[in-house]
């Protein structure tokens, strides 16, 4: 009797195993590394939570790269099929002479997604001139957060090198903790860190870098040229799914968007997620399509040049492929 029960149990296990395996059967696995895990990228999380990738035949494995430099390293090494980061990284790689360079095929955000946070929680009349003589927790040299910040400073006739002190040796993921512990008079933060500092009464958001810098191609999806050439169907399916996420964001309220992406931010209260989504929503953060326009690429290189990080300009057609985004937008 025991042998019979054991046999039946093993058969059930096998059936269960087959059922669980068949759940993702036929799906193509795609390893995606993101520059950071932020509500700033809401359309992508909508695509994940609404099952748009599965609808397109993809099983996407999302990994937080903790910075554009690390994300680019993952793509170049083959640890990631697709990287989601600032496109400046692709320009650096191209100018270094890489044969199998990285090509941008879809742009997600059209404004910077970070904010200037003051230590003065009562600061209600901030002016950019207030930064003179102060210390700001900034970003990595050559990274978009830092370059956009310096671009804005120069617009306000503030010299980034002489008029203030910018700290640039703190890891991307711990700047808010460092600020909360007492470092700096101001800090540049993405969400949910900026709002998190406000909730801790450790700081106050006084300016949006996205509003101040204008329409900047802040983050895009990219892959090695060889991967795109070998897997055009995968890239098209991926872009189709992201476009569906973008369509959702364009046609739903911040409250609805927040509810959908909440599982991606389990440590953040739903009300806080909604507040952050609203902040990004109102400043027109997300494009209604994923096409990386040449004018945006030119502005990006203007910013890099202004920061002294561009050795030479790169041809738009070499580093941007709009084929997939154009098809998805139809």
N, C-alpha and C positions, 0 to 999 in steps of 0.2 A: 504493500500500500504506500509506504514511504517513497519507494522508488517511482511509483506512478505519479505521486504528487510532485516529486522533484522534477520528473520529466515534463509534466504539465507546466511547472513554474519556469523551467528553462525555455520552453516553447513560447510562453508569454513574454519573457524577457526579450527573446529574439524578435517577436512581433513588435514589441514596444520600441526596440532599437531600430527596426526597419522603418517604423512610422516616424520616429524622431529624425532619422537620416533623410527621409523623403521630403521633409519639411523644406529643406534648402536644396533638394536635388534639382539639377538643371540651372541653378543660379551660378553666375560667374563671380568669383571672389575678387574684390578690388580692395587693396590696402591703401587707405587714405590717411595722410598725416596732416593735421591742421596746425597752424601757427600758435593757436591758443584756443581754449574752450570758453567762448564768450557769447553772451546774448546778442552781441553785435552781429553774429552770423546766423540769426534766427531762421532765414529761409532754408538753410542747409539742414537744420534740426527739424524743421517742419517736414522736409522731404524724408528724413529718417523715420520720424514718429508716425507719419501718415502712410508709410509703406510704399512711397513712390519709387524707391530704388528696386525693391522686390518686383513691383509692377513692370519695371524695365528689365527684369532678369538679372539683377545684380545683388550680390551679398557684400555689402560695404563694411569693412572693418576700420573703424575710426580710432586714431591714436593722436594724443596731444603731443605735438613736437616741442612745445615750450620755446618758441622763438623761430624766426625765419631762417636763421643760419642752421639750426638743427633740422628743421623741416627740409631745407634744401639738401643737406647731407643725406637724409633718409632717401630722398628721391634719387640722387646721384648714385648712391650705393645699391639701390634696388630694394631697400627695405620698404619703400613706399612706391606704389604705382603712380599715385597722384599726390601732389603737394598743394596745400591751400595756404597761401602766404602773400606777402607783399611782392609785387613784380620786380622790385629793385634787385631781388636776389637773382633773378634770371638774367638781368643785365650784367651783374658782376660775373656770373659764371661764363657768359658769352664773351665778355671782354678778357677773361683769363685764358681764352683760347680753347675751351672744351670742344671736342669734336661732336660728341653726342650731347648737345646743349639742351636746355629746358625751354619749352615753348608754352606760352600762356594761351589757353583756349576758352576761358570763360571768366568774366569779371562779375563778382558778387556785390561788392560795396562801392559806392561812388563818393563817399565822404570818409574822412578820418573818424575812427570810432572811439577816440579817447578824450578825456576831459582833464582840465586843470583843477586840482583840488587844493584849497588853501587850508592852512592849519587854523586860521581864524574862523571859527564856526559862525561868527557874527558878521562876516564880510558880505555886505549887501551892495557895495558900490565899487566893485573891482574894476581897475583900469590896467591895461598891460604895462603901463609905466611903473606900476607898483612892484614889478619884478626886479627893477634895478636895485642892485646891492643885496639881493636875496639869494637863497640857495634852493635849487629845484632838483628833485629826484627825477632825472630824465630817463632816456632810453639808450640802447646800445649804439655805439658809433656806426653809422652807415645803415641803421635800421629806419624804417618808415616813421615810427613814433617820434624818434629824435629829429629826423630831417624835417618832418612837417612842423614840429615845434619851432625849430630854428628858422624855417621859412616864414612862419607867422611873426616871430620876433623881429626879423628884418623888415617885414611889412610895417611894423610899428616903430621902425628906426631904433631898434634895440640890438646891440652887438652881442651875440651869444657868447663870445669869448672874453669880453672885457666888462660888460655891464652887469653880469650876474654870474653865479657859480652853478654849473650844471653837473650833478653827480651821474656818472655813466658806468659805474663798475658794480652795480647791484643787479643780480639776476632778474630777468623779466618777470618771473612768477612770484617774487617776494618783495617787490617795491612797496606795495601797500602796507605789508607787515613792518617793513623798515621805517616807513613814514609814521605809522601808528606808534612805533617805539621811540620816536623823537627825531628822526633824521629829516632835515630839510624844513624849509618854510612852506614849500609847495611840492606837489608831486603830479606827474602825468599818469593817469590811470584809465584802463579800460573798465567796462562793466563786467561782472557785478562789483568789482573792487571799489570803484568810485562811490557808488551808492552805499556799499558796505562801510566805508569810512564815515559817511554821513550818519548811518544808523548807529555806529559806535560813538558818535559825537566826537570823532577824532579829526574831522575836517569838513569842508563844505565845497561843493562843486561851484566854481565861479565862472568858468568859461568852457565852451565846446570847441575843441580843435577842428572838428568837422565843419562847424559853421564858419569859423575864422579862415580856414584854408581854402574853402570853396570845393568844387567838384574834383576830387582826387581819386584815381583808380587805386584804392587802398589795398584791396585783397583780390586775388584771382586764383583760379585753378590752373595748375601747370603739370606737365609731364615731360619726360625725355622725348626728344624728337623720334627716336627709334620706337618707343612704346606707342606713341600716337600712330606711327606708320603701320605698325604690326596689329594694332587693336582699334581701328577706327569705329567699329561697331560698339565696342565697350565705351569709348569716349562719347559717342553720340547718345547712348543710353544713359550715361552718367549725366550729361548736360540736360537731357530731357527731364530727368528726375529733379534736378536743381531748378529748372525752369518752372516745373509744377509747384515747387516750394515757393518760388518767387511769385507765381500767380496767386497762391494762397495768401501770402503776406499782403499783396496789393489789393486783395478783395475782402479782407477780414479786419476786424478791429484789433487794437492792441490787447484787449482782454481775451479775445478768442485765440490770438497768436500765443499769448502767454500760457494759456491752458494747454495748448498742444505741445509746446516745448518744455513744459514743467518737468517731465521725467528726465530731461537732460541736466537739470539743475536741482537735484533732490535736496541739497542743503540750503536752498534759497526759498523763502516764503513766496507763495504765488502772488501775493500783493506786491512784493518787491520786484518780481519778474515783470509784472504788468507795468510797474512804474518805469522800469528800465526800457522795456519794449516801446512804451509811449515816448520816452526821451529820444530814442533812435528813429521812431516812426515820424515824429514831428519835424525832425531835421532832414527828412528826405534821404535817409541813409542808403536805401536799397534801390537798385535799378529795376525797371520793369522788364528788362531783358538782360541777357548775359553777354551782349556783344561788347568787346573791348575796342572802343573807338580809337582812331589814330590821334585825335586831339588830346585824349586822356593820356596816351602814351607819351606824347610830346610834353605835356605838363609834368608828368612823372620825371622825365629826364631834366626838365627845367629845375625841379626841386633838388634832384641829385647834384646837378651842376652847381646850384646855389650853395649846397653844403660842401662842395669840394670833393665829392665822392665819385664823380663820374670821370673816368680816364678818357673816354671818347664816346660819342653818341652812337647808338645802335639802330640799324634800320628796323622800322616798325614791322615790316613784312617778314622779317627773319624770326622775330620773337613772339609774334601774335598770329594766331590762326582763328579766324572768325567763322569758319565753315560750320562748325558744330552748333555754335550759339545762334547763328542765323537760321539754321534748319529748325532748331528747337523753338524759335520765336514765331514760326509760321502758324 
